[in-house]
Amino acid sequence: MDHAADAHRTDLMTITRFVLNEQSKYPESRGDFSILLSHIVLGCKFVCSCVNKAGLAKLIGLAGETNGEEQKKLDVLSNEVFVKALVSSSRTCILVSEEDEEAIFVEASKRGRYCVVFDPLDGSSNIDCGVSIGTIFGIYLIKDGEEPTLDDVLQPGKNMLAAGYCMYGSSCTLVLSTGTGVNGFTLDPSLGEFILTHPDIKIPKKGKIYSVNEGNAKNWDGPTAKYVEKCKFPKDGSSPKSLRYIGSMVADVHRTLLYGGVFLYPADKKSPNGKLRVLYEVFPMSFLMEQAGGQSFTGKERALDLVPKKIHERSPIFLGSYDDVEEIIALYAAEEKKE
Ligand code: FDP
């Protein structure tokens, strides 16, 4: 091993250092957010390790090693990992998870001021074929001294304090925004640390990719159909856009953030509210998009202005490069004028 080269790496910007640096800009800060985040980061590392072992476990039965317990489904396991990580931080009061029908109110002795909404393992239909999946989270803060109520999480996305996702793919990447831009960190397995690899991510103003499940096309509304037609047969002499659709939101949004373009999960006749969940899919990804200079739109309004009425509510979503989403907004505005 080259110890000299290794020694040089000690000046790396790890996610812990990054968050502590941010915290030091606010002398009044009690460090609660940094503690909460360190628990989320541990949850991500834990799930990453489970996801990496999952294929192997299935083939050679590693499950047998867990005291004869039947192997838990990865999404159920991931939920347990995050609930435990969040409650044990003693910084949370309400947890909303995709996996739990009801919100979890943390017991008073372990309560803090943060509400965390999350999808512990999004894109789970991709698990068995080894395609990238991820955890998505958003964080709200309740006022000092107030009793937490469900209304604390039924707030528009623009009130989120922070949002992020962790993608379990060819590498494990954590993308985070605390409201001052977007930064990406990649897990270095040899150090067990997330290292800042994508500082200050900005999405290209216009992209060359559209990302949608075209199998639903026969049920789309007019503006969605027109937009996709425009992507394929542009009339302004520009090149057609490429289609990329993984069917795993974290992976599709991650590519959109880095390469530009647009990701859409629109409403259709069968699902008038689309498929994706407002609190832990639409809001965190919209928060990141806006922080990176992009836009996010529901077909009716800016996604982050939406006020959810139920914790598992769904919404159509169009997000990505600023100019591309602007075209979609214009198509919906034109449709509304016609009506
Ligand atoms: P999945 O059903 O595999 O959990 O919301 C879940 C989600 O995946 C997203 O990650 C993904 O973007 C979307 O659903 C894919 O839906 P379609 O299969 O309908 O395209």
Boltz pocket constraint, residues with backbone or C-beta under 6 A from the ligand:
constraints:
  - pocket:
      binder: B
      contacts: [[A, 121], [A, 122], [A, 123], [A, 124], [A, 125], [A, 126], [A, 213], [A, 247], [A, 248], [A, 249], [A, 250], [A, 252], [A, 275], [A, 276], [A, 277], [A, 281]]
      max_distance: 6.0
